[in-house]
Amino acid sequence: MPRTSERGGPQTRARILEAANRLFIERGFDSVTVAQVAKDAGVSSVTVFNHFPTKEDLFLDRSGDVEALLRSAAREPGDVVESLHRAMVGLADEEHAFSGLSERSVEFLRTVVGSPALIARARGIAAGLQRVLADELGPDGRILAVFFVNGYAAVFVETAAGLLAGAEPDALAAGHRARLEALFEALRHGVGDGR
């Protein structure tokens, strides 16, 4: 049984994530149990669940920084669409996992695509990000939140599909940026006829 000091805090969370990532890579997501993650991290299953409500959350624990980024963009003075644009370009420049451009994400994306439970949880995370942005923007910004999150999801899925298909990195990045610009043009001026 873990000591009290091992049950909480960022060090325990990091140890759990490290163990989970190692096991998911070695054995595959569907072959790993929360009990195995707990044992490898030196904590109880209850401690794992205190940090991560589901196994899917443990695997997809990459949305917190995007949530913070959306909150920050929504709170910036000036045009929120421009703030969101800068934030998403920043993700692309960093080749952040949420851009779909990171070659380090290939195995992660393959795992998500191969698991209906992870796909469902990813959709839940997108809905949560939409709620976060809508809450930050207030009643008049809810439609923008819906359009932005769903539009960005489409950009991400196309980019991730290219990454998984082995697209050349420069072409992948150029396509991502073109889709990103098209999304923000639509947010600024409307969709038009789609051509």
C-alpha contacts under 8 A as a table, 3 or more apart, distances in Angstrom:
res1	aa1	res2	aa2	distance
1	M	43	V	6.91
1	M	44	S	6.50
2	P	5	S	7.97
2	P	6	E	5.88
2	P	7	R	6.70
2	P	42	G	6.90
2	P	43	V	5.26
2	P	44	S	6.56
3	R	6	E	5.31
3	R	7	R	6.83
4	T	7	R	5.34
4	T	8	G	7.66
5	S	8	G	6.60
6	E	9	G	7.78
6	E	12	T	5.96
6	E	43	V	7.05
7	R	12	T	6.58
7	R	43	V	7.02
7	R	47	T	5.63
8	G	11	Q	7.79
8	G	12	T	5.85
8	G	13	R	7.25
8	G	47	T	7.47
8	G	51	H	7.92
9	G	12	T	5.61
9	G	13	R	6.40
10	P	13	R	4.95
10	P	14	A	6.01
11	Q	14	A	5.08
11	Q	15	R	6.13
12	T	15	R	5.03
12	T	16	I	6.15
13	R	16	I	5.14
13	R	17	L	6.22
13	R	51	H	6.52
14	A	17	L	5.07
14	A	18	E	6.06
15	R	18	E	5.07
15	R	19	A	6.18
15	R	41	A	5.76
16	I	19	A	5.20
16	I	20	A	6.05
16	I	37	V	6.86
16	I	38	A	6.92
16	I	41	A	5.23
16	I	48	V	6.89
17	L	20	A	5.01
17	L	21	N	5.94
17	L	58	L	7.00
18	E	21	N	5.27
18	E	22	R	6.16
18	E	41	A	7.82
19	A	22	R	5.22
19	A	23	L	6.17
19	A	37	V	5.88
19	A	38	A	7.97
19	A	40	D	5.83
19	A	41	A	5.47
20	A	23	L	5.16
20	A	24	F	5.90
20	A	37	V	5.36
20	A	58	L	7.38
20	A	59	F	7.41
21	N	24	F	5.11
21	N	25	I	6.09
21	N	59	F	7.39
22	R	25	I	5.30
22	R	26	E	6.16
23	L	26	E	5.00
23	L	27	R	5.77
23	L	28	G	7.20
23	L	29	F	7.95
23	L	32	V	6.74
23	L	37	V	7.20
24	F	27	R	5.42
24	F	28	G	4.58
24	F	29	F	4.83
24	F	31	S	7.88
24	F	32	V	6.54
25	I	28	G	5.67
25	I	29	F	7.64
27	R	31	S	5.89
27	R	32	V	6.62
28	G	31	S	5.50
28	G	32	V	6.71
28	G	111	T	7.50
29	F	32	V	5.65
29	F	59	F	7.85
29	F	111	T	6.93
30	D	33	T	7.81
30	D	115	S	7.80
32	V	36	Q	6.52
32	V	37	V	7.38
33	T	36	Q	5.21
33	T	37	V	6.51
33	T	55	K	7.90
34	V	37	V	5.01
34	V	38	A	6.09
34	V	45	S	6.33
34	V	48	V	7.34
34	V	55	K	6.48
35	A	38	A	5.02
35	A	39	K	6.13
35	A	44	S	7.50
35	A	45	S	5.42
36	Q	39	K	5.11
36	Q	40	D	6.13
37	V	40	D	5.18
37	V	41	A	6.09
37	V	45	S	7.96
37	V	48	V	7.98
38	A	41	A	5.09
38	A	42	G	5.98
38	A	43	V	5.03
38	A	44	S	5.34
38	A	45	S	5.25
38	A	47	T	7.73
38	A	48	V	6.23
39	K	42	G	5.05
39	K	43	V	6.09
39	K	44	S	6.89
39	K	45	S	7.93
40	D	43	V	7.85
43	V	47	T	6.23
43	V	48	V	7.26
44	S	47	T	5.19
44	S	48	V	6.61
45	S	48	V	5.03
45	S	49	F	6.28
46	V	49	F	5.07
46	V	50	N	6.10
47	T	50	N	4.92
47	T	51	H	6.58
48	V	51	H	5.37
48	V	52	F	5.96
49	F	52	F	4.79
49	F	53	P	4.98
49	F	54	T	6.73
50	N	53	P	6.60
52	F	55	K	7.05
52	F	57	D	5.76
52	F	58	L	5.55
53	P	57	D	6.53
53	P	58	L	7.91
54	T	57	D	5.14
54	T	58	L	6.53
55	K	58	L	5.00
55	K	59	F	6.46
56	E	59	F	5.13
56	E	60	L	6.04
56	E	117	A	7.13
56	E	118	L	5.84
56	E	121	R	6.44
57	D	60	L	5.00
57	D	61	D	5.65
57	D	121	R	7.44
58	L	61	D	5.46
60	L	63	S	7.24
60	L	118	L	7.86
60	L	122	A	7.44
61	D	64	G	7.17
62	R	65	D	6.78
62	R	66	V	7.65
62	R	97	A	7.85
63	S	66	V	5.14
63	S	67	E	6.10
63	S	125	I	7.32
64	G	67	E	5.05
64	G	68	A	6.27
65	D	68	A	5.05
65	D	69	L	6.10
66	V	69	L	4.84
66	V	70	L	6.14
66	V	98	F	7.71
67	E	70	L	5.19
67	E	71	R	6.23
67	E	129	L	6.13
67	E	132	V	7.10
68	A	71	R	5.09
68	A	72	S	6.09
69	L	72	S	5.10
69	L	73	A	6.12
69	L	87	A	6.89
70	L	73	A	5.08
70	L	74	A	6.08
70	L	84	L	7.12
70	L	87	A	7.71
70	L	129	L	7.94
70	L	132	V	7.78
70	L	133	L	6.26
71	R	74	A	5.20
71	R	75	R	6.25
71	R	132	V	7.23
71	R	133	L	6.47
71	R	136	E	6.46
72	S	75	R	5.16
72	S	76	E	6.30
73	A	76	E	5.31
73	A	80	V	6.71
73	A	83	S	5.04
73	A	84	L	5.56
73	A	87	A	6.76
74	A	80	V	5.72
74	A	83	S	7.05
74	A	84	L	7.34
74	A	133	L	7.03
74	A	136	E	6.16
74	A	137	L	6.36
75	R	80	V	7.96
75	R	136	E	7.31
76	E	80	V	7.15
76	E	83	S	6.76
77	P	80	V	7.70
78	G	83	S	7.78
79	D	82	E	5.42
79	D	83	S	6.42
80	V	83	S	4.87
80	V	84	L	6.10
81	V	84	L	5.12
81	V	85	H	6.06
81	V	184	F	7.39
81	V	187	L	7.29
81	V	188	R	7.23
82	E	85	H	4.89
82	E	86	R	6.20
83	S	86	R	5.22
83	S	87	A	6.26
84	L	87	A	4.99
84	L	88	M	6.19
85	H	88	M	5.27
85	H	89	V	6.13
85	H	184	F	6.80
86	R	89	V	5.16
86	R	90	G	6.05
87	A	90	G	5.01
87	A	91	L	6.44
88	M	91	L	5.01
88	M	92	A	6.39
88	M	99	S	7.77
88	M	180	L	7.96
89	V	92	A	5.03
89	V	93	D	6.10
89	V	177	R	7.83
90	G	93	D	4.98
90	G	94	E	6.19
91	L	94	E	5.19
91	L	95	E	6.00
91	L	96	H	5.17
91	L	98	F	7.04
91	L	99	S	5.81
92	A	95	E	4.87
92	A	96	H	6.35
92	A	99	S	5.39
92	A	101	L	6.91
92	A	173	A	7.86
92	A	177	R	7.86
93	D	96	H	7.76
95	E	99	S	6.12
95	E	100	G	7.41
95	E	101	L	5.19
95	E	102	S	4.93
96	H	99	S	5.38
96	H	100	G	7.30
96	H	101	L	7.01
96	H	102	S	6.19
97	A	100	G	5.72
97	A	101	L	6.96
97	A	102	S	5.80
97	A	104	R	8.00
97	A	105	S	6.20
98	F	156	F	7.27
99	S	102	S	7.31
99	S	156	F	6.03
99	S	159	T	7.62
100	G	105	S	7.39
100	G	156	F	5.62
100	G	157	V	7.49
100	G	159	T	5.42
100	G	160	A	4.63
100	G	163	L	7.16
101	L	105	S	7.86
101	L	159	T	6.75
101	L	160	A	6.93
101	L	163	L	6.78
101	L	169	P	7.95
101	L	172	L	7.26
101	L	173	A	6.75
102	S	105	S	5.38
102	S	106	V	7.54
103	E	106	V	5.65
103	E	163	L	7.26
104	R	107	E	7.40
104	R	108	F	7.96
105	S	108	F	5.02
105	S	109	L	5.93
106	V	109	L	5.22
106	V	110	R	6.15
106	V	163	L	6.98
106	V	164	L	6.17
107	E	110	R	5.02
107	E	111	T	6.11
108	F	111	T	5.20
108	F	112	V	6.35
109	L	112	V	5.04
109	L	113	V	6.08
109	L	160	A	7.32
109	L	164	L	7.59
110	R	113	V	5.16
110	R	114	G	6.12
110	R	164	L	7.33
111	T	114	G	5.15
111	T	115	S	6.38
112	V	115	S	5.37
112	V	116	P	7.74
112	V	118	L	5.32
112	V	119	I	5.97
113	V	116	P	7.45
113	V	118	L	7.66
113	V	119	I	6.60
115	S	118	L	5.25
115	S	119	I	6.28
116	P	119	I	5.03
116	P	120	A	6.12
117	A	120	A	5.17
117	A	121	R	6.21
118	L	121	R	4.95
118	L	122	A	5.97
119	I	122	A	5.05
119	I	123	R	6.29
120	A	123	R	5.16
120	A	124	G	6.31
121	R	124	G	4.81
121	R	125	I	6.16
122	A	125	I	4.98
122	A	126	A	6.27
123	R	126	A	5.03
123	R	127	A	6.24
124	G	127	A	5.03
124	G	128	G	6.16
125	I	128	G	4.91
125	I	129	L	6.17
126	A	129	L	5.04
126	A	130	Q	6.17
126	A	149	V	6.91
126	A	153	A	7.76
127	A	130	Q	4.98
127	A	131	R	6.29
128	G	131	R	5.04
128	G	132	V	6.21
129	L	132	V	5.00
129	L	133	L	6.19
129	L	149	V	7.35
130	Q	133	L	5.24
130	Q	134	A	6.03
130	Q	145	A	5.61
130	Q	146	V	6.13
130	Q	149	V	5.82
131	R	134	A	4.98
131	R	135	D	5.95
131	R	145	A	7.69
132	V	135	D	5.18
132	V	136	E	6.28
133	L	136	E	5.07
133	L	137	L	6.13
133	L	142	R	7.83
133	L	145	A	5.75
134	A	137	L	5.08
134	A	138	G	5.90
134	A	139	P	7.32
134	A	141	G	5.94
134	A	142	R	4.66
134	A	143	I	7.95
134	A	144	L	7.83
134	A	145	A	5.30
134	A	146	V	7.84
135	D	138	G	5.27
135	D	139	P	7.73
135	D	142	R	7.73
137	L	140	D	6.97
137	L	141	G	4.77
137	L	142	R	6.86
137	L	145	A	7.89
138	G	141	G	5.45
138	G	142	R	6.68
139	P	142	R	5.68
140	D	143	I	7.36
141	G	144	L	5.21
141	G	145	A	6.24
142	R	145	A	5.01
142	R	146	V	6.32
143	I	146	V	5.10
143	I	147	F	6.20
144	L	147	F	5.14
144	L	148	F	5.85
144	L	187	L	7.56
145	A	148	F	5.16
145	A	149	V	6.00
146	V	149	V	5.54
146	V	150	N	6.07
147	F	150	N	5.42
147	F	151	G	5.71
147	F	187	L	7.47
148	F	151	G	5.08
148	F	152	Y	5.89
148	F	183	L	7.85
148	F	187	L	7.34
149	V	152	Y	5.14
149	V	153	A	6.03
150	N	153	A	4.97
150	N	154	A	6.39
151	G	154	A	5.18
151	G	155	V	6.42
151	G	183	L	6.26
152	Y	155	V	4.91
152	Y	156	F	6.03
152	Y	180	L	7.48
152	Y	183	L	7.29
153	A	156	F	5.03
153	A	157	V	6.05
154	A	157	V	5.17
154	A	158	E	6.25
155	V	158	E	5.40
155	V	159	T	6.25
155	V	176	H	6.79
155	V	179	R	5.89
155	V	180	L	6.44
155	V	183	L	7.90
156	F	159	T	5.12
156	F	160	A	5.93
156	F	176	H	7.85
157	V	160	A	5.07
157	V	161	A	5.99
158	E	161	A	5.14
158	E	162	G	6.34
158	E	176	H	7.86
159	T	162	G	5.12
159	T	163	L	6.27
159	T	172	L	6.69
159	T	175	G	7.40
159	T	176	H	5.77
160	A	163	L	4.95
160	A	164	L	6.15
161	A	164	L	5.14
161	A	165	A	6.10
162	G	165	A	4.99
162	G	166	G	6.33
162	G	167	A	5.29
162	G	172	L	6.49
163	L	166	G	5.24
163	L	167	A	5.58
163	L	169	P	8.00
163	L	172	L	7.03
164	L	167	A	7.57
167	A	171	A	6.86
167	A	172	L	5.90
168	E	171	A	5.43
168	E	172	L	6.02
169	P	172	L	4.97
169	P	173	A	6.10
170	D	173	A	5.17
170	D	174	A	6.10
171	A	174	A	5.04
171	A	175	G	6.05
172	L	175	G	5.21
172	L	176	H	6.13
173	A	176	H	5.03
173	A	177	R	6.16
174	A	177	R	5.19
174	A	178	A	6.15
175	G	178	A	5.07
175	G	179	R	6.19
176	H	179	R	5.22
176	H	180	L	6.05
177	R	180	L	4.89
177	R	181	E	6.06
178	A	181	E	5.16
178	A	182	A	6.17
179	R	182	A	4.99
179	R	183	L	6.15
180	L	183	L	5.10
180	L	184	F	6.38
181	E	184	F	5.16
181	E	185	E	6.05
182	A	185	E	5.05
182	A	186	A	6.18
183	L	186	A	5.17
183	L	187	L	6.26
184	F	187	L	4.84
184	F	188	R	6.05
185	E	188	R	5.10
185	E	189	H	5.85
185	E	190	G	7.19
185	E	191	V	7.86
186	A	189	H	5.25
186	A	190	G	4.39
186	A	191	V	4.66
186	A	192	G	7.74
187	L	190	G	5.81
187	L	191	V	7.60
191	V	194	G	6.12
192	G	195	R	7.77
